[in-house]
Amino acid sequence: MEASDLKQHPPFRVVTFRDDHEVISEDVETEVAARTRFASAIDLCQSRDAAHAHRVELRSGGETIETWPQSGA
């Protein structure tokens, strides 16, 4: 599923994975909104089935700037 209302090159993107498959990709206009959405995606993943691996990435300008869970966690 992809949720995007932004036309080209969004400043931020929050991507949620389940078992290493991208399940949600959301374009976000501002850093505050991106970090809020990132936290919300983490909360959602923590409430889901622990039998599956979940990961959330916050991206900006084509680079991953934050990942949950953190490496080694």
C-alpha positions as CSV (number, residue, x, y, z in Angstrom):
1,M,0.0,0.0,0.0
2,E,1.3,3.4,-0.8
3,A,-0.1,6.6,0.6
4,S,1.1,9.7,-1.2
5,D,-0.5,13.0,-2.1
6,L,2.8,14.7,-2.8
7,K,3.6,15.0,-6.5
8,Q,7.4,14.6,-6.7
9,H,10.4,14.1,-4.5
10,P,8.8,14.3,-1.0
11,P,11.1,15.8,1.6
12,F,10.4,12.8,4.0
13,R,9.1,9.3,3.7
14,V,8.1,6.8,6.4
15,V,8.3,3.2,5.3
16,T,7.0,0.2,7.3
17,F,8.1,-3.3,6.6
18,R,6.8,-6.7,7.8
19,D,9.0,-9.7,7.3
20,D,11.3,-7.6,5.1
21,H,8.4,-6.7,2.7
22,E,7.4,-3.0,2.4
23,V,3.7,-2.8,3.4
24,I,3.2,1.0,3.8
25,S,5.1,3.9,2.3
26,E,4.0,7.4,3.3
27,D,5.3,10.7,1.9
28,V,5.4,13.5,4.5
29,E,6.0,17.2,3.9
30,T,7.7,18.4,7.2
31,E,10.2,16.9,9.6
32,V,7.8,17.3,12.5
33,A,5.1,15.4,10.7
34,A,7.5,12.8,9.6
35,R,8.8,12.2,13.1
36,T,5.2,12.0,14.4
37,R,4.2,9.5,11.7
38,F,7.5,7.5,12.4
39,A,6.5,7.3,16.1
40,S,3.0,6.3,15.2
41,A,4.2,3.5,12.9
42,I,6.5,2.2,15.6
43,D,3.5,2.1,18.1
44,L,1.5,0.2,15.5
45,C,4.3,-2.3,14.9
46,Q,4.7,-2.9,18.6
47,S,1.1,-3.8,19.0
48,R,1.2,-6.3,16.1
49,D,1.9,-10.1,16.0
50,A,5.4,-10.7,17.5
51,A,5.7,-13.8,15.2
52,H,6.6,-11.4,12.4
53,A,9.6,-9.1,12.0
54,H,8.6,-5.4,11.8
55,R,10.8,-2.5,10.8
56,V,10.2,1.2,10.3
57,E,12.4,3.6,8.4
58,L,12.4,7.4,8.3
59,R,14.0,8.6,5.0
60,S,15.0,12.1,3.8
61,G,16.6,13.0,0.5
62,G,17.0,9.3,-0.4
63,E,18.9,8.5,2.8
64,T,17.6,6.5,5.8
65,I,18.0,8.9,8.8
66,E,16.4,6.7,11.4
67,T,15.4,3.1,11.8
68,W,13.4,1.1,14.3
69,P,14.3,-1.2,15.8
70,Q,17.9,0.1,16.0
71,S,20.6,-2.3,15.0
72,G,21.6,-4.6,17.8
73,A,18.4,-3.9,19.7
